[in-house]
């Protein structure tokens, strides 16, 4: 029985030492978790302004993009308006040219024919006098 009592005493001492070591490591883990919690709280406090400024930046970029789109649309409308006006002017010019070209060319042909006839008459008249 003495051997069993000695082994039992060794077992109780080992269990007690194990409990003490286990308590010590749980205490260290608890301290590490608390330190992590403090770090996370500090990180959260420093990230709050960053998140706020990032949100504001995002909103500003969205507003700038919308304004740029509006300006691009206005520019596009101005360009289309100018294009339409130029097309209208070119069509008008083409109509005027077609409307004037026929009568003017006819008038020029008649003037040329009169000039040729007058030159012929004058040359014939000069030959007769000579």
N, CA, C and O atoms as a DFTB+ gen file, in Angstrom:
520 C
 N C O
     1  1       0.778      -1.173       0.000
     2  2       0.000       0.000       0.000
     3  2       0.842       1.270       0.000
     4  3       0.415       2.331      -0.457
     5  1       1.941       1.135       0.481
     6  2       2.826       2.285       0.539
     7  2       3.166       2.725      -0.889
     8  3       3.230       3.926      -1.154
     9  1       3.377       1.820      -1.781
    10  2       3.686       2.153      -3.175
    11  2       2.499       2.851      -3.822
    12  3       2.679       3.811      -4.570
    13  1       1.320       2.392      -3.551
    14  2       0.120       3.016      -4.117
    15  2      -0.036       4.401      -3.527
    16  3      -0.406       5.335      -4.238
    17  1       0.236       4.553      -2.244
    18  2       0.133       5.874      -1.622
    19  2       1.172       6.826      -2.229
    20  3       0.867       7.993      -2.474
    21  1       2.369       6.350      -2.469
    22  2       3.419       7.185      -3.063
    23  2       3.033       7.562      -4.494
    24  3       3.176       8.717      -4.893
    25  1       2.553       6.603      -5.252
    26  2       2.139       6.882      -6.633
    27  2       0.946       7.832      -6.643
    28  3       0.855       8.716      -7.494
    29  1       0.045       7.646      -5.702
    30  2      -1.111       8.531      -5.607
    31  2      -0.659       9.937      -5.255
    32  3      -1.178      10.909      -5.804
    33  1       0.295      10.058      -4.352
    34  2       0.825      11.363      -3.966
    35  2       1.540      12.022      -5.151
    36  3       1.383      13.223      -5.370
    37  1       2.319      11.258      -5.914
    38  2       2.999      11.778      -7.121
    39  2       1.960      12.212      -8.129
    40  3       2.114      13.254      -8.766
    41  1       0.914      11.438      -8.285
    42  2      -0.151      11.757      -9.225
    43  2      -0.869      13.031      -8.809
    44  3      -1.178      13.866      -9.659
    45  1      -1.140      13.195      -7.520
    46  2      -1.804      14.406      -7.023
    47  2      -0.891      15.612      -7.221
    48  3      -1.358      16.681      -7.615
    49  1       0.400      15.453      -6.953
    50  2       1.348      16.565      -7.145
    51  2       1.430      16.929      -8.632
    52  3       1.463      18.110      -8.977
    53  1       1.462      15.927      -9.508
    54  2       1.520      16.165     -10.953
    55  2       0.243      16.855     -11.422
    56  3       0.289      17.776     -12.239
    57  1      -0.902      16.401     -10.897
    58  2      -2.172      17.023     -11.279
    59  2      -2.219      18.467     -10.799
    60  3      -2.702      19.348     -11.509
    61  1      -1.710      18.708      -9.581
    62  2      -1.689      20.065      -9.036
    63  2      -0.774      20.945      -9.875
    64  3      -1.131      22.078     -10.200
    65  1       0.403      20.434     -10.229
    66  2       1.339      21.199     -11.065
    67  2       0.721      21.475     -12.424
    68  3       0.856      22.574     -12.962
    69  1       0.041      20.477     -12.981
    70  2      -0.620      20.641     -14.271
    71  2      -1.702      21.697     -14.182
    72  3      -1.837      22.513     -15.095
    73  1      -2.473      21.706     -13.115
    74  2      -3.523      22.721     -12.924
    75  2      -2.901      24.104     -12.791
    76  3      -3.425      25.069     -13.346
    77  1      -1.798      24.215     -12.068
    78  2      -1.131      25.518     -11.900
    79  2      -0.598      26.012     -13.247
    80  3      -0.776      27.178     -13.600
    81  1       0.044      25.135     -13.984
    82  2       0.572      25.514     -15.305
    83  2      -0.577      25.878     -16.240
    84  3      -0.485      26.844     -16.997
    85  1      -1.651      25.108     -16.188
    86  2      -2.821      25.376     -17.025
    87  2      -3.428      26.734     -16.671
    88  3      -3.792      27.498     -17.565
    89  1      -3.539      27.036     -15.395
    90  2      -4.063      28.339     -14.955
    91  2      -3.142      29.451     -15.445
    92  3      -3.619      30.486     -15.910
    93  1      -1.828      29.251     -15.346
    94  2      -0.869      30.261     -15.785
    95  2      -1.019      30.521     -17.295
    96  3      -1.063      31.677     -17.716
    97  1      -1.098      29.470     -18.101
    98  2      -1.216      29.657     -19.548
    99  2      -2.571      30.237     -19.942
   100  3      -2.652      31.008     -20.898
   101  1      -3.609      29.890     -19.244
   102  2      -4.923      30.502     -19.510
   103  2      -4.870      31.989     -19.188
   104  3      -5.435      32.816     -19.904
   105  1      -4.168      32.320     -18.077
   106  2      -4.017      33.738     -17.722
   107  2      -3.231      34.484     -18.809
   108  3      -3.596      35.606     -19.159
   109  1      -2.150      33.878     -19.354
   110  2      -1.372      34.500     -20.426
   111  2      -2.216      34.655     -21.690
   112  3      -2.159      35.693     -22.349
   113  1      -2.996      33.632     -22.030
   114  2      -3.872      33.698     -23.207
   115  2      -4.907      34.798     -23.018
   116  3      -5.193      35.550     -23.950
   117  1      -5.464      34.895     -21.830
   118  2      -6.439      35.941     -21.529
   119  2      -5.811      37.327     -21.677
   120  3      -6.432      38.233     -22.234
   121  1      -4.588      37.496     -21.183
   122  2      -3.890      38.777     -21.337
   123  2      -3.628      39.084     -22.816
   124  3      -3.775      40.227     -23.248
   125  1      -3.243      38.070     -23.584
   126  2      -2.987      38.266     -25.013
   127  2      -4.278      38.654     -25.743
   128  3      -4.268      39.524     -26.614
   129  1      -5.384      38.003     -25.382
   130  2      -6.672      38.340     -25.994
   131  2      -7.076      39.766     -25.625
   132  3      -7.579      40.505     -26.471
   133  1      -6.860      40.157     -24.372
   134  2      -7.158      41.529     -23.946
   135  2      -6.297      42.539     -24.704
   136  3      -6.785      43.591     -25.118
   137  1      -5.009      42.215     -24.885
   138  2      -4.111      43.103     -25.633
   139  2      -4.575      43.224     -27.090
   140  3      -4.554      44.312     -27.666
   141  1      -4.992      42.099     -27.677
   142  2      -5.512      42.132     -29.046
   143  2      -6.781      42.971     -29.120
   144  3      -6.994      43.705     -30.085
   145  1      -7.619      42.858     -28.097
   146  2      -8.850      43.639     -28.074
   147  2      -8.542      45.128     -28.004
   148  3      -9.190      45.929     -28.677
   149  1      -7.554      45.505     -27.191
   150  2      -7.147      46.915     -27.099
   151  2      -6.603      47.382     -28.451
   152  3      -6.936      48.474     -28.912
   153  1      -5.766      46.555     -29.083
   154  2      -5.214      46.918     -30.395
   155  2      -6.319      47.066     -31.435
   156  3      -6.299      47.986     -32.252
   157  1      -7.269      46.161     -31.397
   158  2      -8.375      46.224     -32.348
   159  2      -9.218      47.473     -32.107
   160  3      -9.662      48.114     -33.059
   161  1      -9.439      47.822     -30.839
   162  2     -10.184      49.057     -30.534
   163  2      -9.433      50.285     -31.044
   164  3     -10.048      51.184     -31.618
   165  1      -8.110      50.338     -30.844
   166  2      -7.312      51.458     -31.343
   167  2      -7.341      51.508     -32.864
   168  3      -7.455      52.581     -33.457
   169  1      -7.236      50.340     -33.491
   170  2      -7.299      50.262     -34.954
   171  2      -8.656      50.734     -35.452
   172  3      -8.751      51.448     -36.451
   173  1      -9.695      50.333     -34.752
   174  2     -11.042      50.762     -35.126
   175  2     -11.180      52.272     -35.015
   176  3     -11.789      52.905     -35.878
   177  1     -10.615      52.861     -33.951
   178  2     -10.687      54.317     -33.775
   179  2      -9.923      55.040     -34.882
   180  3     -10.359      56.095     -35.342
   181  1      -8.798      54.491     -35.312
   182  2      -8.034      55.144     -36.379
   183  2      -8.649      54.901     -37.755
   184  3      -8.459      55.699     -38.672
   185  1      -9.379      53.806     -37.898
   186  2     -10.001      53.526     -39.195
   187  2     -11.289      54.310     -39.411
   188  3     -11.702      54.507     -40.554
   189  1     -11.930      54.759     -38.338
   190  2     -13.175      55.512     -38.476
   191  2     -12.995      56.747     -39.356
   192  3     -13.772      56.926     -40.293
   193  1     -11.995      57.616     -39.096
   194  2     -11.821      58.787     -39.978
   195  2     -11.443      58.399     -41.407
   196  3     -11.852      59.050     -42.369
   197  1     -10.660      57.334     -41.530
   198  2     -10.279      56.880     -42.867
   199  2     -11.503      56.433     -43.646
   200  3     -11.650      56.773     -44.820
   201  1     -12.379      55.679     -43.009
   202  2     -13.597      55.234     -43.672
   203  2     -14.495      56.422     -44.026
   204  3     -15.108      56.455     -45.093
   205  1     -14.563      57.394     -43.113
   206  2     -15.384      58.579     -43.370
   207  2     -14.830      59.361     -44.555
   208  3     -15.582      59.754     -45.447
   209  1     -13.511      59.588     -44.568
   210  2     -12.920      60.344     -45.676
   211  2     -13.012      59.565     -46.988
   212  3     -13.188      60.164     -48.049
   213  1     -12.897      58.256     -46.927
   214  2     -13.049      57.446     -48.132
   215  2     -14.467      57.540     -48.675
   216  3     -14.668      57.609     -49.888
   217  1     -15.445      57.543     -47.785
   218  2     -16.835      57.692     -48.200
   219  2     -17.060      59.061     -48.834
   220  3     -17.723      59.170     -49.865
   221  1     -16.505      60.110     -48.215
   222  2     -16.637      61.455     -48.773
   223  2     -15.955      61.546     -50.136
   224  3     -16.486      62.156     -51.064
   225  1     -14.778      60.936     -50.249
   226  2     -14.066      60.923     -51.527
   227  2     -14.886      60.216     -52.592
   228  3     -14.977      60.680     -53.728
   229  1     -15.477      59.099     -52.223
   230  2     -16.318      58.354     -53.156
   231  2     -17.510      59.197     -53.608
   232  3     -17.853      59.213     -54.790
   233  1     -18.130      59.889     -52.673
   234  2     -19.270      60.749     -53.028
   235  2     -18.822      61.894     -53.937
   236  3     -19.508      62.228     -54.903
   237  1     -17.664      62.496     -53.624
   238  2     -17.153      63.576     -54.466
   239  2     -16.827      63.090     -55.873
   240  3     -17.126      63.769     -56.855
   241  1     -16.214      61.914     -55.967
   242  2     -15.906      61.347     -57.281
   243  2     -17.180      61.062     -58.062
   244  3     -17.234      61.263     -59.275
   245  1     -18.202      60.591     -57.358
   246  2     -19.476      60.318     -58.023
   247  2     -20.076      61.617     -58.553
   248  3     -20.585      61.658     -59.673
   249  1     -20.016      62.675     -57.752
   250  2     -20.557      63.966     -58.172
   251  2     -19.765      64.530     -59.355
   252  3     -20.348      65.055     -60.304
   253  1     -18.441      64.419     -59.295
   254  2     -17.600      64.899     -60.395
   255  2     -17.902      64.122     -61.669
   256  3     -17.980      64.702     -62.752
   257  1     -18.070      62.825     -61.542
   258  2     -18.381      61.999     -62.702
   259  2     -19.724      62.384     -63.302
   260  3     -19.856      62.469     -64.522
   261  1     -20.720      62.619     -62.455
   262  2     -22.032      63.025     -62.962
   263  2     -21.947      64.379     -63.658
   264  3     -22.558      64.576     -64.708
   265  1     -21.190      65.317     -63.077
   266  2     -21.016      66.635     -63.713
   267  2     -20.296      66.497     -65.049
   268  3     -20.659      67.147     -66.029
   269  1     -19.278      65.652     -65.080
   270  2     -18.540      65.446     -66.335
   271  2     -19.451      64.843     -67.397
   272  3     -19.392      65.234     -68.563
   273  1     -20.286      63.899     -67.000
   274  2     -21.231      63.309     -67.959
   275  2     -22.190      64.368     -68.482
   276  3     -22.498      64.404     -69.674
   277  1     -22.659      65.231     -67.586
   278  2     -23.576      66.294     -68.010
   279  2     -22.881      67.227     -69.001
   280  3     -23.473      67.615     -70.008
   281  1     -21.620      67.589     -68.717
   282  2     -20.888      68.461     -69.635
   283  2     -20.631      67.771     -70.973
   284  3     -20.711      68.404     -72.025
   285  1     -20.324      66.489     -70.931
   286  2     -20.110      65.742     -72.176
   287  2     -21.411      65.695     -72.985
   288  3     -21.386      65.845     -74.206
   289  1     -22.534      65.489     -72.315
   290  2     -23.816      65.473     -73.012
   291  2     -24.114      66.832     -73.636
   292  3     -24.583      66.911     -74.772
   293  1     -23.839      67.903     -72.889
   294  2     -24.058      69.248     -73.429
   295  2     -23.156      69.481     -74.635
   296  3     -23.604      70.006     -75.655
   297  1     -21.891      69.093     -74.523
   298  2     -20.958      69.250     -75.642
   299  2     -21.419      68.448     -76.852
   300  3     -21.341      68.913     -77.990
   301  1     -21.899      67.243     -76.590
   302  2     -22.379      66.396     -77.675
   303  2     -23.576      67.048     -78.371
   304  3     -23.680      67.030     -79.597
   305  1     -24.480      67.624     -77.566
   306  2     -25.642      68.300     -78.148
   307  2     -25.220      69.520     -78.959
   308  3     -25.778      69.779     -80.025
   309  1     -24.232      70.276     -78.458
   310  2     -23.748      71.448     -79.204
   311  2     -23.131      71.015     -80.523
   312  3     -23.389      71.622     -81.563
   313  1     -22.322      69.972     -80.484
   314  2     -21.684      69.483     -81.709
   315  2     -22.738      69.010     -82.704
   316  3     -22.641      69.297     -83.897
   317  1     -23.738      68.290     -82.218
   318  2     -24.798      67.827     -83.117
   319  2     -25.575      69.001     -83.698
   320  3     -25.944      68.987     -84.872
   321  1     -25.824      70.013     -82.878
   322  2     -26.533      71.206     -83.357
   323  2     -25.723      71.916     -84.436
   324  3     -26.264      72.305     -85.471
   325  1     -24.426      72.082     -84.191
   326  2     -23.561      72.723     -85.189
   327  2     -23.525      71.895     -86.467
   328  3     -23.575      72.444     -87.568
   329  1     -23.440      70.591     -86.323
   330  2     -23.423      69.706     -87.494
   331  2     -24.704      69.855     -88.297
   332  3     -24.669      69.928     -89.525
   333  1     -25.847      69.901     -87.594
   334  2     -27.123      70.079     -88.290
   335  2     -27.162      71.413     -89.020
   336  3     -27.634      71.481     -90.155
   337  1     -26.672      72.471     -88.389
   338  2     -26.677      73.788     -89.032
   339  2     -25.758      73.814     -90.243
   340  3     -26.109      74.381     -91.278
   341  1     -24.586      73.205     -90.121
   342  2     -23.667      73.152     -91.263
   343  2     -24.291      72.357     -92.398
   344  3     -24.188      72.754     -93.559
   345  1     -24.934      71.243     -92.083
   346  2     -25.609      70.455     -93.113
   347  2     -26.697      71.276     -93.786
   348  3     -26.847      71.228     -95.007
   349  1     -27.464      72.035     -92.991
   350  2     -28.522      72.870     -93.559
   351  2     -27.924      73.941     -94.473
   352  3     -28.452      74.193     -95.556
   353  1     -26.830      74.571     -94.048
   354  2     -26.175      75.590     -94.876
   355  2     -25.651      74.972     -96.165
   356  3     -25.790      75.564     -97.236
   357  1     -25.048      73.784     -96.072
   358  2     -24.530      73.116     -97.269
   359  2     -25.664      72.745     -98.224
   360  3     -25.520      72.871     -99.440
   361  1     -26.778      72.294     -97.681
   362  2     -27.929      71.981     -98.533
   363  2     -28.456      73.239     -99.209
   364  3     -28.787      73.220    -100.395
   365  1     -28.533      74.340     -98.448
   366  2     -28.990      75.609     -99.016
   367  2     -28.047      76.070    -100.122
   368  3     -28.492      76.520    -101.178
   369  1     -26.734      75.957     -99.872
   370  2     -25.740      76.352    -100.868
   371  2     -25.887      75.509    -102.127
   372  3     -25.783      76.023    -103.241
   373  1     -26.126      74.229    -101.950
   374  2     -26.304      73.334    -103.105
   375  2     -27.554      73.715    -103.888
   376  3     -27.535      73.716    -105.119
   377  1     -28.641      74.040    -103.190
   378  2     -29.871      74.459    -103.875
   379  2     -29.664      75.755    -104.627
   380  3     -30.111      75.901    -105.765
   381  1     -28.971      76.715    -103.979
   382  2     -28.708      77.996    -104.637
   383  2     -27.847      77.782    -105.870
   384  3     -28.106      78.352    -106.930
   385  1     -26.804      76.942    -105.718
   386  2     -25.921      76.685    -106.863
   387  2     -26.695      76.042    -108.005
   388  3     -26.529      76.426    -109.163
   389  1     -27.540      75.068    -107.687
   390  2     -28.334      74.412    -108.746
   391  2     -29.331      75.389    -109.365
   392  3     -29.574      75.364    -110.571
   393  1     -29.908      76.255    -108.516
   394  2     -30.898      77.212    -109.012
   395  2     -30.282      78.298    -109.875
   396  3     -30.920      78.783    -110.808
   397  1     -29.051      78.685    -109.575
   398  2     -28.401      79.765    -110.316
   399  2     -27.588      79.217    -111.479
   400  3     -27.467      79.869    -112.516
   401  1     -27.033      78.028    -111.315
   402  2     -26.103      77.489    -112.298
   403  2     -26.745      77.373    -113.682
   404  3     -26.138      77.760    -114.680
   405  1     -27.936      76.857    -113.745
   406  2     -28.599      76.671    -115.052
   407  2     -28.841      77.993    -115.762
   408  3     -28.385      78.160    -116.893
   409  1     -29.551      78.954    -115.136
   410  2     -29.795      80.232    -115.825
   411  2     -28.522      81.019    -116.110
   412  3     -28.408      81.632    -117.171
   413  1     -27.561      81.016    -115.183
   414  2     -26.321      81.767    -115.401
   415  2     -25.546      81.163    -116.561
   416  3     -25.060      81.887    -117.430
   417  1     -25.429      79.848    -116.581
   418  2     -24.700      79.189    -117.676
   419  2     -25.395      79.458    -119.009
   420  3     -24.741      79.682    -120.027
   421  1     -26.707      79.433    -118.989
   422  2     -27.452      79.742    -120.213
   423  2     -27.196      81.175    -120.653
   424  3     -26.990      81.432    -121.839
   425  1     -27.207      82.114    -119.705
   426  2     -26.948      83.527    -120.004
   427  2     -25.536      83.709    -120.543
   428  3     -25.329      84.456    -121.499
   429  1     -24.554      83.027    -119.931
   430  2     -23.162      83.131    -120.392
   431  2     -23.029      82.577    -121.801
   432  3     -22.298      83.143    -122.613
   433  1     -23.715      81.487    -122.113
   434  2     -23.674      80.921    -123.469
   435  2     -24.269      81.899    -124.478
   436  3     -23.768      82.065    -125.590
   437  1     -25.363      82.544    -124.047
   438  2     -25.982      83.519    -124.961
   439  2     -25.063      84.711    -125.179
   440  3     -24.925      85.177    -126.310
   441  1     -24.434      85.213    -124.127
   442  2     -23.491      86.335    -124.257
   443  2     -22.317      85.925    -125.144
   444  3     -21.877      86.711    -125.983
   445  1     -21.809      84.712    -124.970
   446  2     -20.698      84.211    -125.784
   447  2     -21.125      84.119    -127.237
   448  3     -20.376      84.491    -128.140
   449  1     -22.333      83.621    -127.458
   450  2     -22.831      83.518    -128.832
   451  2     -22.988      84.904    -129.460
   452  3     -22.648      85.105    -130.626
   453  1     -23.510      85.868    -128.672
   454  2     -23.634      87.242    -129.177
   455  2     -22.261      87.835    -129.480
   456  3     -22.089      88.508    -130.497
   457  1     -21.295      87.595    -128.621
   458  2     -19.940      88.081    -128.825
   459  2     -19.349      87.485    -130.092
   460  3     -18.750      88.199    -130.897
   461  1     -19.514      86.185    -130.271
   462  2     -18.994      85.532    -131.487
   463  2     -19.680      86.090    -132.734
   464  3     -19.036      86.333    -133.755
   465  1     -20.986      86.287    -132.637
   466  2     -21.724      86.843    -133.792
   467  2     -21.263      88.252    -134.098
   468  3     -21.062      88.594    -135.263
   469  1     -21.090      89.086    -133.066
   470  2     -20.651      90.462    -133.253
   471  2     -19.235      90.497    -133.829
   472  3     -18.952      91.284    -134.732
   473  1     -18.336      89.636    -133.303
   474  2     -16.978      89.570    -133.854
   475  2     -16.994      89.151    -135.316
   476  3     -16.258      89.710    -136.129
   477  1     -17.803      88.201    -135.648
   478  2     -17.914      87.735    -137.032
   479  2     -18.447      88.859    -137.917
   480  3     -17.927      89.106    -139.005
   481  1     -19.484      89.530    -137.440
   482  2     -20.074      90.635    -138.214
   483  2     -19.052      91.744    -138.429
   484  3     -18.918      92.257    -139.540
   485  1     -18.323      92.121    -137.365
   486  2     -17.342      93.194    -137.473
   487  2     -16.180      92.780    -138.375
   488  3     -15.701      93.597    -139.162
   489  1     -15.727      91.561    -138.283
   490  2     -14.651      91.123    -139.174
   491  2     -15.134      91.067    -140.616
   492  3     -14.379      91.418    -141.522
   493  1     -16.334      90.648    -140.848
   494  2     -16.883      90.630    -142.204
   495  2     -17.047      92.076    -142.720
   496  3     -16.765      92.357    -143.885
   497  1     -17.502      92.980    -141.848
   498  2     -17.695      94.359    -142.215
   499  2     -16.358      95.044    -142.524
   500  3     -16.301      95.876    -143.431
   501  1     -15.299      94.723    -141.809
   502  2     -13.986      95.278    -142.057
   503  2     -13.403      94.766    -143.355
   504  3     -12.751      95.502    -144.097
   505  1     -13.645      93.504    -143.616
   506  2     -13.135      92.927    -144.874
   507  2     -13.830      93.571    -146.059
   508  3     -13.219      93.769    -147.109
   509  1     -15.080      93.892    -145.900
   510  2     -15.824      94.511    -146.980
   511  2     -15.313      95.916    -147.267
   512  3     -15.251      96.331    -148.424
   513  1     -14.948      96.651    -146.218
   514  2     -14.433      98.014    -146.385
   515  2     -13.031      98.009    -146.982
   516  3     -12.657      98.969    -147.656
   517  1     -12.283      97.012    -146.769
   518  2     -10.929      97.020    -147.286
   519  2     -10.869      96.721    -148.733
   520  3      -9.783      96.692    -149.313
